[in-house]
Amino acid sequence: MALDFFEPPEHRLIVYGSLAPGEVNNFVLAGLEGDWERCVIQGHMGRYKGFKVFKYDPQGETYPAWLFSSPLLPPKFPELDDFEGEEYQRIIIPALVSDRLILAYIYQGKYFD
């Protein structure tokens, strides 16, 4: 497995729920130029108010997700933070993309139903 920590985490966002391609809130990222790739994350998946929530745990189960990469992400984060609201916290976690281990931002849920 190759480590790919050269691209800044600020240019990467892991998406596992309504912001993913084809999902109801994908419009929030749809206007941003970038690349989508499948990835795998580790932790715990649940629900809160009908939406998926993920909590990172390096000892947790693995889950499929999407990695969105774009140098245009940094100025978009304040809008994304507002969109996600207080129920989610933006943190940096590792993810596996093909045979590469990368670091990226993800919105971690604070609460589970």
C-alpha positions as CSV (number, residue, x, y, z in Angstrom):
1,M,0.0,0.0,0.0
2,A,1.4,3.4,-1.0
3,L,1.1,6.4,1.2
4,D,-0.3,9.5,-0.6
5,F,0.0,12.4,1.8
6,F,1.4,14.8,-0.7
7,E,-2.0,16.3,-1.7
8,P,-3.2,18.5,1.1
9,P,-6.2,17.2,3.1
10,E,-7.9,20.5,2.4
11,H,-8.2,19.5,-1.3
12,R,-10.1,16.2,-0.3
13,L,-13.5,15.5,1.1
14,I,-14.8,12.0,2.0
15,V,-18.6,11.8,1.4
16,Y,-20.7,8.9,2.6
17,G,-24.3,10.1,2.6
18,S,-26.5,12.7,1.0
19,L,-23.6,14.7,-0.6
20,A,-22.5,11.7,-2.6
21,P,-23.0,11.4,-6.4
22,G,-26.7,10.7,-7.2
23,E,-27.9,11.5,-3.7
24,V,-30.4,14.2,-2.6
25,N,-27.9,16.9,-1.5
26,N,-25.2,16.3,-4.2
27,F,-26.1,19.7,-5.6
28,V,-24.0,21.3,-2.9
29,L,-20.8,19.9,-4.6
30,A,-22.1,19.5,-8.1
31,G,-20.9,22.9,-9.3
32,L,-17.3,22.4,-8.1
33,E,-14.8,21.0,-10.5
34,G,-13.0,17.9,-9.2
35,D,-12.6,14.2,-9.3
36,W,-14.7,11.5,-7.6
37,E,-13.2,8.1,-6.5
38,R,-14.4,5.3,-4.4
39,C,-12.7,4.8,-1.1
40,V,-13.0,2.8,2.1
41,I,-13.2,4.3,5.6
42,Q,-13.1,2.7,9.1
43,G,-15.5,3.5,12.0
44,H,-19.1,3.2,12.9
45,M,-22.1,4.1,10.7
46,G,-25.5,5.0,12.0
47,R,-28.4,7.4,11.5
48,Y,-29.4,10.7,13.0
49,K,-32.7,12.5,12.0
50,G,-32.9,10.1,9.0
51,F,-29.5,10.9,7.6
52,K,-26.4,8.7,7.7
53,V,-23.8,9.6,10.3
54,F,-20.3,8.3,10.5
55,K,-17.9,8.3,13.5
56,Y,-14.2,7.5,12.8
57,D,-12.6,4.7,14.7
58,P,-9.4,3.0,13.4
59,Q,-10.6,-0.3,15.0
60,G,-14.1,0.0,13.5
61,E,-15.7,-1.7,10.6
62,T,-14.9,-0.7,7.0
63,Y,-17.4,1.2,4.9
64,P,-17.5,2.3,1.2
65,A,-17.5,6.0,0.6
66,W,-16.6,8.6,-2.0
67,L,-13.6,10.8,-2.1
68,F,-14.0,14.1,-3.8
69,S,-10.7,15.9,-4.7
70,S,-10.5,19.5,-5.8
71,P,-8.1,22.4,-5.2
72,L,-11.3,24.5,-5.1
73,L,-12.6,22.9,-1.8
74,P,-10.9,25.2,0.8
75,P,-13.1,28.3,0.1
76,K,-16.2,26.0,0.0
77,F,-15.6,24.6,3.5
78,P,-17.4,27.4,5.4
79,E,-20.5,26.9,3.2
80,L,-20.3,23.1,3.8
81,D,-19.8,23.6,7.5
82,D,-23.0,25.7,7.6
83,F,-24.8,23.2,5.5
84,E,-23.9,20.3,7.7
85,G,-24.7,22.2,10.8
86,E,-23.8,21.6,14.5
87,E,-24.7,17.9,14.3
88,Y,-21.5,17.3,12.2
89,Q,-17.8,18.1,12.8
90,R,-15.3,18.3,10.0
91,I,-12.2,16.3,10.9
92,I,-9.3,14.7,9.0
93,I,-9.1,10.9,8.8
94,P,-7.2,8.3,6.7
95,A,-9.0,6.5,3.8
96,L,-8.0,3.8,1.4
97,V,-8.3,4.7,-2.3
98,S,-7.4,1.8,-4.5
99,D,-3.9,0.9,-3.1
100,R,-3.2,4.4,-1.7
101,L,-3.7,5.6,1.9
102,I,-4.7,9.2,1.9
103,L,-5.7,11.9,4.4
104,A,-9.0,13.8,3.8
105,Y,-11.7,15.8,5.6
106,I,-14.9,14.1,6.5
107,Y,-18.0,15.3,8.3
108,Q,-18.3,13.1,11.4
109,G,-21.7,12.9,13.1
110,K,-21.9,14.0,16.7
111,Y,-25.0,12.0,17.5
112,F,-26.7,8.7,16.6
113,D,-30.4,7.9,16.8
